[in-house]
Amino acid sequence: MLEGLIALPWWGYIVVALVFTHITIAGVTIYLHRHQAHRALDLHPIISHFFRFWLWLTTGMVTKEWAAIHRKHHATSDRAGDPHSPQIYGIRKVFWDGVSLYREASRDQSIMDKYGHGCPSDWVERNIYTRHSGKGVALMLLVNLALFGPIGLTIWAVQMIWIPLFAAGVINGIGHYWGYRSYEVGDTSTNIVPWGILIGGEELHNNHHSFASSAKLSSKWWEFDIGWMYIRMMEMVGLARVKKIPPELTCDTAKSHIDLDTVRAVIHARFLVMAQFARDVMKKVHREELKKLDRSDRERWTLVKRAKRLMVREAALLDEGSHARLQQALAQSQALQTVYAMKQKLQDIWQRSATTQEHLIQALQEWCREAEATRIQALRAFAERIRTYTLVPAAA
């Protein structure tokens, strides 16, 4: 029987396949995604070129194509022009045939020209990795066969399936279809699971869409991003340099007035602010108002109870039916109407980013005065807290 250079027990080949595919996942999330597409960190040339070479062997993907398509996805997320949104193409198409969507986008020169800037363009990239993008995977097959014999074909097949299934299918598909949301961004991105291990941290997709230029994808204490762990390990030995991580809000109790620092904190950490507003104001007031209702009026009680999710949800993502149900529920409570209106007014402030700094300060001051003038304690307390907000870099 033919054997390769390395003989392993049956479980050893499984370990090899898992290690090989995990290196590929690390290359995609650290090199292609966080380093190239979003410039969230710098990598030492040794690490950068290792990932380029390994991804050429195991995926055949071209750096410029991947980065450009991903940037286009962020620019048009879940809207017309998104290269791989399940909201446009359907979950089955993206999950099972996401590779064809990627290939179609990679042939669109307008995407490459507009979004492919800043990617490697040296001799090796032009003449080997791009010109002969498909030959790397053939070389990987030969290497696997030489090392492990016929079982190397199975290992190679697993490698070839891994990225199309987990990156194109799970992240691009399920990551915009099912899961939990920590932040209400303007697209349908979700966190699939809170522990990003199998797909290198990419499971935390809603976090990523909230802070796209961050090298760190976890944001809650109970979330884990293994890609971030690898980045920190490389940074400790000088092989990586983190450029950006999510903003962190803190309260300066010595502050009693709104200034430019307050406005910057609210705008730059707007998704954090809205998450806190949803938790400390909207959900709290909703709970209080629900207690006031007569549960014997089942229809009304159920209508208001189900409104909590709709109140928190980004308004642009509500369909006509959901919007109508939300309006019916808000009509049952003046307090719910007030906090929902204040949510919309708060969002309007950072949408005025083209106005002057003085106007932004005045707008936030007016919002706080209006909130404090209500008789809703949770809303008044939140307005007091906003006055103390300041922005500090999150600890790396």
N, C-alpha and C positions, 0 to 999 in steps of 0.2 A: 504493500500500500504506500502511495506517495505521502511523504511527510515534509513539513517545512523545516526551517532551521531551528525553530523553537517548538518543543513539544510540551503541552500543558494538559492538566486534567480538564475535564469538561467544564468545570466552573471557572477555570482560568481563562478560557476563551470568552466567557460571559463578561468577566472582569475587564478583559482587553477591549471588548466592544463598548462597554460602558465608559471606560476611560477615554477611548478615542472619540466617542460622540460627545463626551463632556468637554473635552478640549475644544472641539468644534463649536459647541454652544458658548464656551468662554470667549472664543475668538469672535463670534458674532456679536455678543452683548458688549464685550469690552472694547474690541477694536472697531468693528464696523459701526456699531450703534452709538456707544457713548463717546468714543474717541473721534471717529470720522464724521458721522452724521451730525452730531450735536456739539462737538468740540468741548465736551465737559471735562476732559482730562487730556494731558499730554502723556505719551508713552515713550520710553527709551527706544531708540532705533532697533535695538536687538529684539525687544518684545514686539514692536510694531511689525518688523519684517518676519519674525517667526509666525505671527498670526496670518500675515499675508500669504506666506508659503503654505501653511497648514490648510487654510481655507481654499487655496487653489487646488490642493490635493483632495480635499474632502467634499467640496461643494461646487467648485468651478465658478463661483460667483465673482464678479468683477467689483472692486471696491467702489468705483465711481457710480456704477449702475445701482448698487445697493443703497448707497448714501443718497443719491438723487431721488430714487423712488420713495425712500423713507421720508425725506424732507417734503416731497410732494404730498405724501400722506398727511403729514402734520399741517401743511398749508391748506388742505381741502378736506380735513378729516370728516368722514361720514357725509360729505356733500358731493355734488357733481364734480368729477375730476379726481376723486380719491381712487388710487389705483387698486385698492383691495378691501373695500368696505363691505361687510355683510349686510349693512343697511341698504346698499345699492345693488349688489350682486346676489344677495341671499347667502345664508349661512352654509348651505350645502356646497355651493360653488366655491366659496372661499376656503372652507375646511378641506374639501376633497380635491379641489383643482386650483388651489392658490398659486401653484407654480406657473400655470399658464397665464394667470393675471400678471405675475411678476415678469415673465418673458415678454408679454405684450407691452408692458410699460417700459421695459429695457430697450425696446426697439423704437420708442418714441424719442426722436432726437431733441424735440423741444423741451422735454423733461430733463434730458442730460445737459442741455445748454443752460437752462435756467437754474437747476438745482444741483448740478454736479461739480460745482466749483470747489477748489481747495483740496482735492483728492490727489493721491500719488500719481505722478506722471513721469517717473524716471524710466530708464531704458528697460529695466526688468518688467516694470508694470506694462509698458507699451508693447514690448516684443515677446513677452512670455505669458504673463498672467492675463492680459487682455486678448492678444492675438491668438493664443493657444489655450483659451480658458477651459476647453473641454478635455485637454490632454492630461491635466493634473489628476482627474479622477481615474483615468486609465492607468496612470502611473501608480496611483494608490492601490488599485486592484493587483497589479503585478507585485508590489511590495508585500501586500497581505498574503498573496499566494506563496511568495518566496519565504516569508517568515513562518506561516502557519499551515501551509499546505492547502488542501481542498476546503477546509473549514474557513480559510481566509476569504473565500468567496461569500460565505454567509456573513462574516464580519463586515465585509465591504458593502453588502446589500443593506445591512442595518445602518451603516454610515450614510448611504445614499438616501435612505428613507427619512432619517432623523430630522434634518432641517426642513424639508418640505412638509413633514407632518407637524412638528412642534412649532416652527417659526411661522411658516406660511399658513398652516392650518389652525393650530391652537391659538397663537398670539394674535394674528391678524383676524382670525374668525371668532373664536370664543371670547377673546379679549375685547371684542366690541359687541358682545351678544349676551353673555351670562357672567354673573359674578357680583361682587359687592363694590360699592363706590365710596371712597373716603372723601372725595371732593367732587362737587358738581361743576364739571367743566362743560363746554359747549358741544361735546360729542358724546358718543355712547360708550366710551372706554370703561372697562371694569378691571378690578383686581380679581384674577381667577381664584387664587388661593393666597393666603398670607405668607407662605413660606416659599420663597423663590429659590429652589434648589435644582430641580430637574431641567429647567430652561434658563438657568443662570441668573434668576432674579426678574426676568421678563414677565413672569406671572403677575407682577405688580404693575399692570399696564395703566390703570387709572392714575396711580401716583405719577407715572412717567408723563402722561399727558397733562397733568397738572403742573409739573415742574420739568419741562422737556429738556432743559439744558443742564440738569443736575446729573452728576456722576453716581449719585446714590438714589436707588429706586424705593427703598423702604422708608416709611415715614412714621409709623406707629411703633411703640415699644415692642409689640408682639409680632411684628413683621420681620422677616429675615430675607436679605438679599445676598446670596452667595457671591454674586459678581462684585458687589461692593467689598466683601471680605477679601477677595483676591486683589482688588485695586489697593486696598489699605496695606496688604502684605507687600505688594510691589512698591508702594510709596515708601514704606519703611526702609527698603534697601536701595532706594534711589532709582527705581525702574519706572516710576509713574509719578505724575504730579497732578493732583486734583485742582481743577480750576473753579468749579462751581458745585454747590450742593443746595438743597432746598432752604429757603429763608426761614428764619426762626423769629417768632414774636416774643417779646417780653414786655412786662409792665413796669414802667418807672413810676413808682408811687409818688415821687417828688413832683411829677408833672401834673398840672391842673388845667392846662389849656392846650388847644390844638395848634400845632406849628407844622412847619414843613416836614420835620422828621416823622410826625404822626401820619401825615398824608402819604409819605413814601412807604411807611410801614403798611398802611392799609392797602395801597395799590400793589406793591410788590408781593405782599403775602395775602392777596385778596382771597385765594381759595382757602387758606387757613382761617381768615376772618369769617368767611361765609360758613365754613364748617362749624365754627364756634357759635355763630349766630343761629344756625339751625339747631344745634344741640342745646344751647343755653336760653334761647328765646322761643323759637318756633315750636320745638317739641315740648318744652315746658308749658307754654301757654296752651298748646293743643291739649295736653294732658289735663290741665286745669279746666278748660272749657268742656272737655268730654265728661268730666265728673259732674258738671252742672246739669247735664241733659238727663231727661227721664228715659231710662233704659226700656221702659214699656213701649215707648215710641221707637220701635225697632228700626224702622226705615230711616228715620232722621239720625238716630244714634250711629247706625252703620255708615251712613253717608259721611258724617263728620269724622268717624274713626278712620276711615280709609283715606281721608284727605291728608293725613300726615305725610305720607310718601309723596303725594302730588305737590304739597306746599314746598317741600325741600327740593324737589326735582327742578333742574334747569328748565325754565319756562319754554325755551325754544325746542325742547325735546318732547313736549306734551303734544299728543295728537288732539284732534278736535273733540273726541269723546272725553278724554281725560281733562281737557281744559274746561269743558262744560260741567263735568262732575265737580271739579275744583271750585268753580264759581258758585255752584249750588251749595256746596259745603260752606264756603266763606259767608254766604248770605245768612247762615244760621247763627253767626257769632260776630259781633262788632269787633271783639278783641282779635279774632283770627284775621278779619279784614285788615285791621290796623297793622299787625305784625307782618303780614304778607306785603302790604303796600310799602312798609318801611324796608323790607328786604329789597324790593325793586328799586327804591330810591337810593339805597346804599350801593347797589350794583351800578346805577347810573353814574355815580361819582367817578369810578375809575374808567368808565367809558368816555369821560370828558378829558382824557389825557392830553388832548390837543390844546386845551385851554391853558391859561396862565396858572402859575403856582398859587398866586393870590386867590384866584377864583376857586381852585380846588380846596384851599384852606377854608374859604368862606362856605363852600358847599358842604364840607364835612361838619363845620361848626353849626350850620343851619340844621343838618340832619340830627345832630346831637340835641340841639335845643328842641326840635320837634319830638324826638323820642322821649326826652325828659318831661315834656309837657303832657304826655299821656299818663293815664292812671295804671299802666301796666308795669308792674314792678320789675319783671324780667327785662323788659325793654329799657327801662330807665337805668337799671344796673349795667346793662351792656353799653349804653351811651357813656356812662361814667368810666367804664373800663377802656373804651376806645381812646379817651383823652390821655390815657397813660401809655398807649402803645408806642413802642419803639422797635426798630429793626436791628437785629444783630446777626452776624453770620452764625449759622448752626455749627456746633462743634464737630470738626471732622474726625 
